[in-house]
Protein backbone atom coordinates (compact mmCIF):
# COMPACT_ATOMS: atom_id res chain seq x y z
CA UNK A 1 0.00 0.00 0.00
CA UNK A 2 1.10 3.53 -0.72
CA UNK A 3 2.08 5.78 2.19
CA UNK A 4 -0.47 8.49 2.82
CA UNK A 5 -1.46 11.62 4.69
CA UNK A 6 -4.83 11.49 6.44
CA UNK A 7 -6.52 14.89 6.09
CA UNK A 8 -9.30 15.26 8.64
CA UNK A 9 -11.75 17.99 7.70
CA UNK A 10 -15.49 18.09 6.99
CA UNK A 11 -14.88 20.17 3.84
CA UNK A 12 -12.76 17.40 2.35
CA UNK A 13 -11.36 17.99 -1.10
CA UNK A 14 -13.98 20.68 -1.76
CA UNK A 15 -11.74 23.16 0.07
CA UNK A 16 -9.17 24.75 -2.28
CA UNK A 17 -6.50 25.05 0.43
CA UNK A 18 -6.87 21.39 1.35
CA UNK A 19 -6.56 20.47 -2.34
CA UNK A 20 -3.24 22.37 -2.41
CA UNK A 21 -2.06 20.41 0.63
CA UNK A 22 -3.11 17.19 -1.10
CA UNK A 23 -1.13 18.20 -4.21
CA UNK A 24 1.95 18.82 -2.08
CA UNK A 25 1.53 15.39 -0.51
CA UNK A 26 1.28 13.84 -3.97
CA UNK A 27 4.45 15.69 -5.03
CA UNK A 28 6.17 14.05 -2.04
CA UNK A 29 4.96 10.63 -3.27
CA UNK A 30 2.27 10.43 -0.57
CA UNK A 31 -1.37 9.76 -1.25
CA UNK A 32 -3.85 12.16 0.34
CA UNK A 33 -6.87 10.57 1.97
CA UNK A 34 -9.71 12.70 3.28
CA UNK A 35 -11.84 11.90 6.30
CA UNK A 36 -14.84 14.18 6.62
CA UNK A 37 -16.11 12.94 9.98
CA UNK A 38 -13.56 14.15 12.53
CA UNK A 39 -15.28 12.18 15.29
CA UNK A 40 -14.51 8.95 13.40
CA UNK A 41 -10.76 9.58 13.27
CA UNK A 42 -9.85 7.33 16.22
CA UNK A 43 -11.80 4.42 14.72
CA UNK A 44 -10.23 5.03 11.30
CA UNK A 45 -6.74 5.07 12.80
CA UNK A 46 -7.29 1.86 14.77
CA UNK A 47 -8.57 0.21 11.60
CA UNK A 48 -5.59 1.47 9.60
CA UNK A 49 -3.24 -0.01 12.22
CA UNK A 50 -5.10 -3.32 12.00
CA UNK A 51 -4.76 -3.29 8.19
CA UNK A 52 -1.10 -2.27 8.32
CA UNK A 53 -1.97 0.93 6.47
CA UNK A 54 -1.20 3.72 8.94
CA UNK A 55 -0.81 7.27 7.70
CA UNK A 56 2.54 9.03 7.75
CA UNK A 57 0.88 12.03 9.38
CA UNK A 58 -2.61 13.16 10.37
CA UNK A 59 -3.48 16.70 9.34
CA UNK A 60 -6.34 18.39 11.21
CA UNK A 61 -7.88 20.86 8.81
CA UNK A 62 -9.25 24.37 9.22
CA UNK A 63 -12.94 23.44 9.39
CA UNK A 64 -12.63 20.96 12.26
CA UNK A 65 -14.50 22.13 15.33
CA UNK A 66 -12.55 21.60 18.54
CA UNK A 67 -9.26 20.62 16.88
CA UNK A 68 -7.57 19.90 20.22
CA UNK A 69 -10.24 17.38 21.17
CA UNK A 70 -9.73 15.66 17.83
CA UNK A 71 -5.94 15.75 18.35
CA UNK A 72 -6.40 14.07 21.74
CA UNK A 73 -8.45 11.33 20.09
CA UNK A 74 -5.76 10.89 17.42
CA UNK A 75 -3.02 10.80 20.07
CA UNK A 76 -4.91 8.19 22.11
CA UNK A 77 -5.44 5.92 19.09
CA UNK A 78 -2.15 6.32 17.26
CA UNK A 79 1.41 7.37 18.22
CA UNK A 80 2.23 9.28 15.03
CA UNK A 81 2.62 12.91 14.06
CA UNK A 82 -0.23 15.42 14.06
CA UNK A 83 -0.25 18.64 12.05
CA UNK A 84 -2.74 21.47 12.39
CA UNK A 85 -3.84 23.64 9.48
CA UNK A 86 -6.09 26.18 11.24
CA UNK A 87 -7.80 29.16 9.67
CA UNK A 88 -5.61 32.23 9.78
CA UNK A 89 -7.95 33.91 12.29
CA UNK A 90 -7.73 30.89 14.63
CA UNK A 91 -3.94 30.49 14.55
CA UNK A 92 -3.03 32.60 17.60
CA UNK A 93 -5.75 31.03 19.75
CA UNK A 94 -4.74 27.52 18.77
CA UNK A 95 -1.09 28.27 19.48
CA UNK A 96 -1.98 29.48 22.96
CA UNK A 97 -4.08 26.39 23.64
CA UNK A 98 -1.34 24.07 22.40
CA UNK A 99 1.13 25.51 24.89
CA UNK A 100 -1.19 24.36 27.66
CA UNK A 101 -2.03 20.98 26.12
CA UNK A 102 -0.78 17.99 28.14
CA UNK A 103 0.01 15.83 25.08
CA UNK A 104 3.63 14.75 25.17
CA UNK A 105 5.98 14.94 22.24
CA UNK A 106 9.17 16.37 20.85
CA UNK A 107 7.40 19.13 18.91
CA UNK A 108 5.62 20.54 21.89
N, C-alpha and C positions, 0 to 999 in steps of 0.2 A: 504494500500500500504506500501511496505517496504521502510524505510528510505534509502537515497542514497547519494552518492558523485557524483557530475557532473564533469567529467574530460574533459576539453576543450583542444583539441589538434588535429591537422590534421593527425598526425600519428596514433591516436586511439590505439587500443589494439595491433597493430603491433609493437609498441615500447616496448622492454623488460623492461625498467625502469618503464614505465606506467603500465605494467602488474603486476610488483611487488607492485606498489602503490595500484592497484585494489585488489590484494590478501590481503594486509594489511587492506583495507576497509572491505573486506569480513570477515576477522578474527575479526573485530570489529562489526560484524553483520550489516554492511552497504552494500548495493548493489553498484556497480560501473557502472555508465552509461557514455558512451563516446559520445562526440559531436565533430565531425570533422570540422565543419564549425564555426570557432570562431566568424565570423560576425553575425551568427544566434543566439548567446547566449542570447541576450536581449529578442528576440522573444520567445525562448525556456523557459526562466525563467518566462516571463509573462504568458505563457501557463501553466506552472507547477503551478503557483499561482492560476490560474483560476481552474485547476483540483484539487487543494488541495494536490499537490504532489511536494512540494518544496524540493530542495536538502538540506542536512545538511550543506554542504560546496561546493563551486565551486573551483576547482583546475585548474589553468591556466598552461598548460604544457610547456615543453621546446621547442617545435617546433612552438609555436604561435608567429607570427610576431607582433610587437608592443603590447606586453603584457599589458602595462599601458593603452593603448586605450581600450583594451578589458575589463580590470578591471573597467575603467570608465563606460563602457556600462553595465557591471554587476551591479555596484554600483547604477546606475540610475534606473535599472529595479527591483532590489531586495535588501533588507536591510541586507542580511546575510553575512557570513564570506567568504573571498577570500584567497586562498593560492596560492603561486607561486612556481613552480618547474622548475626554469630556468636551462639551460645548465651551467655546471661548469664555462665555460669561460665567461658567461654573468652575473654571480652572482654579482660581484663587481659593474658593471655598473647599474644593476637593483636596487641594494641597494642604490646607490647614487641618482638615479631618484626617488625612493620612498620617500626619505627624503624631496624632494621638491614637492611631489604630494599633491594637496589640498584636497584629500579625507579625510573625518573625520573618526575617529574611535579610539577605545581604544588601538589597536595594532600598532598605528602609529609609 
